[in-house]
Amino acid sequence: MSDSETNWTIVGQGLAGTCLAWALWERGEDFLLMDRGAGGSSRVAAGMVNPITGKNFEPSWRIAEFLPEALAFYQAVERRIERQLWHPFPVLRLAGSDKEWRKIVAKLDAPEVAPWVVGEVEPPAGWVGAVELRGGGRLDTRAFMEGSREFFEGLGRFRQGDVPAGEGGPHEIRCEGAAGLMAGRYGPHRCAKGEILTVRAAGWDEGHIRIGAGGWLVPQGGGVFKVGSTYEWNELDELPTAKGRLRVEEIAGRLGGEAFEVIGHKAGVRPILRRSQPLIGPMEGGGWMINALGSKGSLYAPGMAARLASWLVEGREPEPEVDFRVFLEQSRGDESQ
Ligand SMILES: Cc1cc2nc3c(=O)[nH]c(=O)nc-3n(C[C@H](O)[C@H](O)[C@H](O)COP(=O)(O)OP(=O)(O)OC[C@H]3O[C@@H](n4cnc5c(N)ncnc54)[C@H](O)[C@@H]3O)c2cc1C
């Protein structure tokens, strides 16, 4: 599988593998990027970045460091492959009940939240409150992965194929997403399936990412939107379901409006080991990994790839928080208690 002259074999060309290829390329390293050519959650993701997330209206983990790093990285790749990848959007966070709105308002001045807040705005009909946030946007994941693959293919550094564990040679770096977690190579996981619709609608707000009703709506341009998403922990396959479609249609109806046409429906599995915190490091059976990007691969993949490349090439170890060895020790300690 690995070329004898190639130093590193990157297994998997999702967001993690693509970012790592760029990070090794920048450092002048010799590598082969391989992907089986189907499946994986990066092929499904909406690429959205939303700085303040969830029911509790909390900043994404270390976003103040990872967002500027990610944006600088995407801009550099944009220049290299001559395609627009990052589309900035203000985020409109909507509250559907007084309770939810009170919770949001109580946090607007918190030091970790305030820098992302533009201000309260008049809520659209049917909503109790709305706040506009800065720092959001969407990565065109398809353009990023296709453009990067073409670039590396042109240099003879990409090949399509399945690489069974351990067959990538001593310098194998597994960037295999949920497929690897579900094969049990990283211990117990918390992967979650998600379904997403692409819809066409006339007259919807194309100037904001909208968050509310337990979901999100991301404009794609030309009256097309991506809307999601479901969370399912038991049936971890990549098959769209009627139930998932119904749930996402409900979200679309709340966030956009009742009139829309579904033009796409996909499902994927989010790679999760510990919340949405990614991990990098050596694997016990040999080789290296980046995984567990959770539901925030667009935000964390560039920073994680840079840390791993710097570990591999310059020997600089990352902070223990993202070190897979530390995670394994901690989870074994938890199990034995
Ligand atoms: C419905 C849904 C919506 C999402 N929306 C967003 C969003 O808006 N914003 C965001 O940031 N994140 C989002 N995510 C999360 C995002 O998809 C992940 O964080 C990210 O894509 C994970 O990237 P990865 O490279 O680790 O894994 P993957 O994308 O799964 O990539 C792994 C790649 O490795 C390949 N592979 C695996 N095993 C092998 C092997 N043995 N040999 C060769 N190739 C192999 C796979 O085919 C795949 O191409 C969403 C996820 C889902 C499911």
The ligand as an SDF file (V2000), in Angstrom:
LIG
                    3D

 53 58  0  0  0  0  0  0  0  0999 V2000
  -25.2210   15.3010    9.1550 C   0  0  0  0  0  0  0  0  0  0  0  0
  -23.9040   15.9100    9.5240 C   0  0  0  0  0  0  0  0  0  0  0  0
  -23.7310   17.2820    9.4190 C   0  0  0  0  0  0  0  0  0  0  0  0
  -22.5140   17.8500    9.7640 C   0  0  0  0  0  0  0  0  0  0  0  0
  -22.3730   19.1970    9.6290 N   0  0  0  0  0  0  0  0  0  0  0  0
  -21.2070   19.7790    9.9670 C   0  0  0  0  0  0  0  0  0  0  0  0
  -21.0490   21.1770    9.8430 C   0  0  0  0  0  0  0  0  0  0  0  0
  -21.9530   21.8890    9.4190 O   0  0  0  0  0  0  0  0  0  0  0  0
  -19.8530   21.7080   10.2020 N   0  0  0  0  0  0  0  0  0  0  0  0
  -18.8060   20.9460   10.6500 C   0  0  0  0  0  0  0  0  0  0  0  0
  -17.7460   21.4830   10.9590 O   0  0  0  0  0  0  0  0  0  0  0  0
  -18.9320   19.6090   10.7670 N   0  0  0  0  0  0  0  0  0  0  0  0
  -20.1110   19.0270   10.4510 C   0  0  0  0  0  0  0  0  0  0  0  0
  -20.2530   17.6730   10.5800 N   0  0  0  0  0  0  0  0  0  0  0  0
  -19.1270   16.9110   11.1630 C   0  0  0  0  0  0  0  0  0  0  0  0
  -18.0560   16.6410   10.1340 C   0  0  0  0  0  0  0  0  0  0  0  0
  -18.6320   15.9130    9.1070 O   0  0  0  0  0  0  0  0  0  0  0  0
  -16.8890   15.8630   10.7800 C   0  0  0  0  0  0  0  0  0  0  0  0
  -16.3870   16.5490   11.9030 O   0  0  0  0  0  0  0  0  0  0  0  0
  -15.7300   15.6860    9.8020 C   0  0  0  0  0  0  0  0  0  0  0  0
  -16.2000   15.5490    8.5030 O   0  0  0  0  0  0  0  0  0  0  0  0
  -14.8880   14.4880   10.1490 C   0  0  0  0  0  0  0  0  0  0  0  0
  -13.8370   14.4030    9.2310 O   0  0  0  0  0  0  0  0  0  0  0  0
  -12.8170   13.1890    9.1970 P   0  0  0  0  0  0  0  0  0  0  0  0
  -11.8600   13.4930    8.1220 O   0  0  0  0  0  0  0  0  0  0  0  0
  -12.3110   12.9170   10.5650 O   0  0  0  0  0  0  0  0  0  0  0  0
  -13.7090   11.9080    8.8290 O   0  0  0  0  0  0  0  0  0  0  0  0
  -14.4530   11.5280    7.4650 P   0  0  0  0  0  0  0  0  0  0  0  0
  -15.0580   12.6890    6.8430 O   0  0  0  0  0  0  0  0  0  0  0  0
  -15.3480   10.3840    7.7980 O   0  0  0  0  0  0  0  0  0  0  0  0
  -13.3020   11.0620    6.5090 O   0  0  0  0  0  0  0  0  0  0  0  0
  -12.6920    9.8100    6.5850 C   0  0  0  0  0  0  0  0  0  0  0  0
  -12.3230    9.3960    5.1950 C   0  0  0  0  0  0  0  0  0  0  0  0
  -11.5120    8.2350    5.2920 O   0  0  0  0  0  0  0  0  0  0  0  0
  -11.9430    7.2740    4.3580 C   0  0  0  0  0  0  0  0  0  0  0  0
  -11.5570    5.9790    4.8960 N   0  0  0  0  0  0  0  0  0  0  0  0
  -11.9440    5.4090    6.0730 C   0  0  0  0  0  0  0  0  0  0  0  0
  -11.3340    4.2220    6.2280 N   0  0  0  0  0  0  0  0  0  0  0  0
  -10.5280    4.0410    5.1540 C   0  0  0  0  0  0  0  0  0  0  0  0
   -9.6440    2.9960    4.7510 C   0  0  0  0  0  0  0  0  0  0  0  0
   -9.4650    1.9150    5.4900 N   0  0  0  0  0  0  0  0  0  0  0  0
   -8.9850    3.1430    3.5870 N   0  0  0  0  0  0  0  0  0  0  0  0
   -9.1570    4.2490    2.8050 C   0  0  0  0  0  0  0  0  0  0  0  0
   -9.9900    5.2490    3.1380 N   0  0  0  0  0  0  0  0  0  0  0  0
  -10.6680    5.1540    4.3020 C   0  0  0  0  0  0  0  0  0  0  0  0
  -13.4530    7.4860    4.2760 C   0  0  0  0  0  0  0  0  0  0  0  0
  -13.9690    6.9820    3.0800 O   0  0  0  0  0  0  0  0  0  0  0  0
  -13.5270    9.0110    4.3460 C   0  0  0  0  0  0  0  0  0  0  0  0
  -13.4230    9.5950    3.0780 O   0  0  0  0  0  0  0  0  0  0  0  0
  -21.4470   17.0470   10.2220 C   0  0  0  0  0  0  0  0  0  0  0  0
  -21.6070   15.6730   10.3020 C   0  0  0  0  0  0  0  0  0  0  0  0
  -22.8240   15.0840    9.9450 C   0  0  0  0  0  0  0  0  0  0  0  0
  -22.9780   13.6050   10.0400 C   0  0  0  0  0  0  0  0  0  0  0  0
  1  2  1  0
  2  3  1  0
  2 52  2  0
  3  4  2  0
  4  5  1  0
  4 50  1  0
  5  6  2  0
  6  7  1  0
  6 13  1  0
  7  8  2  0
  7  9  1  0
  9 10  1  0
 10 11  2  0
 10 12  1  0
 12 13  2  0
 13 14  1  0
 14 15  1  0
 14 50  1  0
 15 16  1  0
 16 17  1  0
 16 18  1  0
 18 19  1  0
 18 20  1  0
 20 21  1  0
 20 22  1  0
 22 23  1  0
 23 24  1  0
 24 25  2  0
 24 26  1  0
 24 27  1  0
 27 28  1  0
 28 29  2  0
 28 30  1  0
 28 31  1  0
 31 32  1  0
 32 33  1  0
 33 34  1  0
 33 48  1  0
 34 35  1  0
 35 36  1  0
 35 46  1  0
 36 37  1  0
 36 45  1  0
 37 38  2  0
 38 39  1  0
 39 40  1  0
 39 45  2  0
 40 41  1  0
 40 42  2  0
 42 43  1  0
 43 44  2  0
 44 45  1  0
 46 47  1  0
 46 48  1  0
 48 49  1  0
 50 51  2  0
 51 52  1  0
 52 53  1  0
M  END
$$$$
